[in-house]
């Protein structure tokens, strides 16, 4: 499924949108996500004790952020600001880009296609990582999490719509490369195509069920499909 099928999908693509955490960077490799989630839970609990149990009940920082919206604007802003700081710190210790990610970005750029990072992580976090590894010249647009609007994160199509606008490229000509069901759902909601990156055992079935147009198990497959014939 990683040869002719992906070549067909990307061959019809004028802009490649990459999710960040998974396809490009393992964001919390150096600072585990559960630790960040606990810090955010403590921040939220200090703002609204009624949300304490729910906040400590998840090890996903993004879920704590979603929950923070129930605590009012002040709580949401505090949790968002703490998450941005944690993300920036995390990518500084995350290590090298995901295997094959640089090759995929280079191939997309060299092919003349537009390239964007479309992420539920903050734009500051993404830009920090790109700059740290000298990759910023390969990316035309960075579309991160809309500040203080967790409801706009994928699977909502908001970030893809913003990428389409920034790149001046209709979504029918865009393909999102992502490793989560929410990536695939966002692409479908926006009217674009998706490449599911099954980077862990068991992901392929979920990505197929979500409606991914093609599945790959390595980012090198994306790079190869974008390279000139």
N, C-alpha and C positions, 0 to 999 in steps of 0.2 A: 504493500500500500504506500510505500515511501518513494516510489519511482515515477511511474507514468501519471498516477493520480495527482501527486503534488505538482508535477510539471504542468499539468493541465490547469490546476487552480492558480498557481502563481504566474503561469503564462498569460492569463487573462487579467492580471493585476497590475495596476499603475501606481499603487501606493501600498507599502507593507507597513502595517502597524504591529509593533511588538509590545506585548505585555512585558513588564519589567521583572517582577519577582517570580523567578522560574526560568523563563527563556533567556534572560540577560544576566541576572544577578540572583544569588541565593542570599537575600537581604539579611536574614537573621542567622546566618551560619556562624558568626562570631559572637553574637549576643542573642541567645535563644528567645524565640517569640514568647514562650510562656513567662519568661522573666519580665519582658516588656509589658505583657498583658497584666501582670501583677502590679507593676508600677502604675499603670494607667488605672487599674481598679482602685488602688489606694487614692489616687488623685480624685477619681469620681466619688468615692465614698466620702471624702472630705467635703465634697460639695453637696452630696445628697445621700444620706445614710440609708434611705429606703431602697437604693439601688445596689447596696454593698454586696448582698448575697449573689445577685445575678452577675455583677461585675467580676467577682472572684470565681464564678462558676464556669468561666471560659478561659482558654489559654490562647485565644486569638486576639491580638491587639485591635484588629479591625472591628471585631464584634463588640469590644468595649467601647470603641468610638461610636458605633451605631447606637449602643445603649445610652451613651452620654446625652444623646438628643432628648431623651426622656427627662433629663434633669434640668432642662432649661438652657438658655443661651450661655450663661456664665459657665456652667459645668461643661458644656460642649466646647467652648473656647479653651478652657483650661486643659481638657483632655486632648484636643486637637494639637494645641501648642506643645504639649509634652510628647505627643506621638511624633511630631515632626522632629523634635530634638533627638528622640530615641532612634528614629529612622536614619538620620544623618550620621549619628554615632555608629549605628549598626553597619552601614555600608562602608564606612572607613575601615572596619575590621572584618568585612565579609570575604576578603580574599579576591582571587581573580574572577573575571567573568565566567559564566557557565561555559563548559566545553562546547565549542562550535559557535558560540554567540558572536564573537568578533568576526569570524568568517562569514556568518549570515548577514551581519550589518554591512560588512565590506562588500559582499556580493550584491546586496540590495542597492547600495549606494552606487557601485560601479555600473550597475545595469541601467542607470538613469531613472529608476523609480524613486518616488518620494518615500521618505522614511520617517516614521514617528514612533515615539515611545508613548504608550497609552496605559496608564497605571492607576491602581487604587492607592499606591504610595504617593507621597507628596512630590511635587515637581522639584522642590529643593533637594530632596533625597536623590532623585534620579539624576539631576544635573551634577550633584556632588560626585556621584559614582562615575559618570561619563567623563568628567574633568579629571578625576583621579587616575583614570586609565587611558586618557588621551583618545576618547571615542567621540567627543562632541561634534567633530567635523563630519561624522557619518550620519548624523541625525538632523533632519530638517525641523522637527517640532517635538517638544516635550509637553505632553498633556498629563498632568498629575491629578491627584484628588482635588476636587473643588473645595476650597477652604470652608469649613463649618457647614458642609452639606453632605453628610454621610449617605443620605438617601440617593445622592447622585452617583455613588460608586457603582461599578459593575456588580450585578448584571444590568443595571440601568444603562441605557445607551448614551448617556450624556457625554462621557469622555470621548466616545467615538465620533459623536456629532461635532464636538469641538475640534477634534483632529481633522475631520473632513473640512471644516471651515478654515483652519490654519493652513492646511495644505492646498486649499482651493481644488479639492478633488472629491467628486461625488462618491458616496459610500459604496455604490454598486461597483466601483473600480478599486475598492480597498479590500485587503485581506488582513485579518488579525491573527497573529501567532500567539497563542496563549496556552497555559497549562492547567486551567481550571474550567469547571463547568460554567462558572459565571462569565468567563471570557467568551465562551461559545454562545451563551444566551444573549450577551450584550451585542455580539456581532449579528446574530439573527434578528434581534429587535431593531437594530439600526439598518438592516438591509444589506449588510456586507457578508463576505465569506469568512471562514475561519479555518485555521490549521491547528489542530489539537496536538499539543506537545505532551506526550505521555512519558513524563520523566521519572515516574515511579510505578511500581507494580500495582496493577488494579485500576490505573487511571484510564486506560484505553477504552474499557467498556463504558465508563461514565461519560467520557467525551463523545463517544459515538452516539450514546443515547441522547445526549444534549443536542446533537445535530451537527457536529463538526464535519466540514466538507472532506477533510482528509486527516489522517493521524500520522505523526512522526514520533520516533523515540529518541532522536538525536537532532540537535540544531544543525549539525553538518548536513543533514538531509535538506534542510531549508537552504543552506548555502549552495549546495550542489544544484538544486532546482532553479536557483536564481542566476547561476553562472551561465555565460554564453555557451551555446551548443558547440 
